[in-house]
Amino acid sequence: MNPVVVVPVFISARRRKEGGTMLTTYDHATPISAPGELPRLLASLQKVRGLGQVLVLVVSEPSIENQASEKVQAAVSRFPSLNTLVIGSSELALVQQRMEQLGLGKLQKEIGLAGYGAVRNLGLVMANVLGYDSVVFLDDDEVVDDADFLQKAMYGLGKLTKKGIPILAKTGFYFNSEGSYLSKSQDKWYNHFWQQGRAFNKWISKAVRGPRLSRSNHVCGGCLALHREAFRRLSFDPWIARGEDLDYMLNLRMYGSDIWFDNQWSLRHLPPETASEGTRFRQDIFRWLYEYRKMEYSRTQIDLLQVKPSSLEPYPGPFLEPGITKRIRLTAFLRSLARPDKRAYRKAAKAATGEATTYAQRNCAKYFEFQFVWPELMARMEGDQILRTALLQSAAQRQLDAAGDGAPVHPVAASPSAIDPGVTSEIRLNIAE
C-alpha cells in the first residue's frame, strides 16, 4: 500500500489562547512565537522506513493564517529529506473553489481548517485527490521511535480476517512520558462520578495482552490508519467538540464496519501542559452530551446499526448512558470545590444543563445528513487532476517563497496504483474475531 501521513498543527496568536467557539478551542495550540513540537516529530520521522508523502495541515485563527503557514513551512524546510507539503488557508481555498465548480458547495463547516473533525476531513479529501490508498494520522506532539512504524501501521489494513471481515481502520496506542500506556487517571474523591481514566486503563490492559489485532473500543487519533474503502465511505463528524477519533469508531459501527486495535503499533505522546483543565472539561461536557444525543438519534434511523453502551464496556460505554448529564453536573461541582480552576468548572457545570444540552439537540442529526453527501463528494474528487495540479503549484510556491529561488521543492510522489491485490487475502494469525 501507499499511505500518506497527515499531521494537523494548531497555531494560536497568543501564549494562552482563551475564547473561541467550542469547536475552535484546541487542547494544545502552539503560540505563533514558540517553536512548538512539530520539529521534534519531523526529526523522528526521518528514520521511518518507507515514509512517503507527509501533509501538514495548518490550523490557526484567520488573523494569523499567513504567518502560521510561513512558520510551519520554515519548520518543515529544516528537514529536506522528508517529502512534506504544508496545507494552509490558500490550499483550502483551492479545495473549496473546486468543490463549488463540481456543484458540491463549499462545505466550510464540514471540510476545513477549523474544528477537529473538519480538519481531519480535509486530510481525507487531500489524500483522495492525491490518489493515496491509505491515511496515517499523527499529532505534532508525538515522537516515532520505531523505524518500522509505517510498516506496522499497514499490517492487516485492507486484508480480510478468517471470517471474511475487512480490516479498513486500525489504531495503535501511546506511551506517555513515564513510558506507560496507562492513563494518568486521578482517583480523587472529586472524580468519583467520572472514572474515565480508570475505565480506559481496564480496557487497554486487556487489549495489550490479547492477540495482535482485536476489535477496538478506543481510538488514538494520533496513531490511526484508515484504508481508502473506509475514508471514501465515512467522514469524521465536524460537530463534535473533541474526541472525533473515538466518535469515528462509533460511526464505523453504525455503518456496519469496525476499527481494530494493534497492540504492536505504538509511539510516544508528549503533549505540553494543558492550559486550563476546566476549559477542557467543558469541552468534554459538550462532547459526551452530543455523543449521547447522536447515538440516541441514530437508533431512530432504519438504515443504521444500533450501537448499545453495553457493547462498549468498560469504556466508553458508561459515558453513553442516560445518567451522563447528572454525572457531569456532580463532577463539575465537586471539581469546582477542589481544583484550582474553580471558575471554569462552575461554568462547565452550568453548561451541562444549558448550552451543551441545546447544542446536542440542535446538531445531533447533522452528521447523518452530511453522510449522504460525503461518498459522492469523494467519488467525484478522487484523483482530480485539476485540483491536484493547483495544490502542488501552491505548495511549491510556498516552499520557494520560504527559502528563495533554488530551494529544494519536493513534489508529491507519483499517484499510486489501485489497492494492493492483497485486499482479498486473509490474515490467519493472531486476530481476535
Order of alpha helices (4+ residues) and beta strands (2+ residues): beta-beta-alpha-beta-alpha-beta-alpha-alpha-beta-beta-alpha-beta-alpha-beta-beta-alpha-alpha-beta-alpha-alpha-alpha-alpha-alpha-alpha-beta
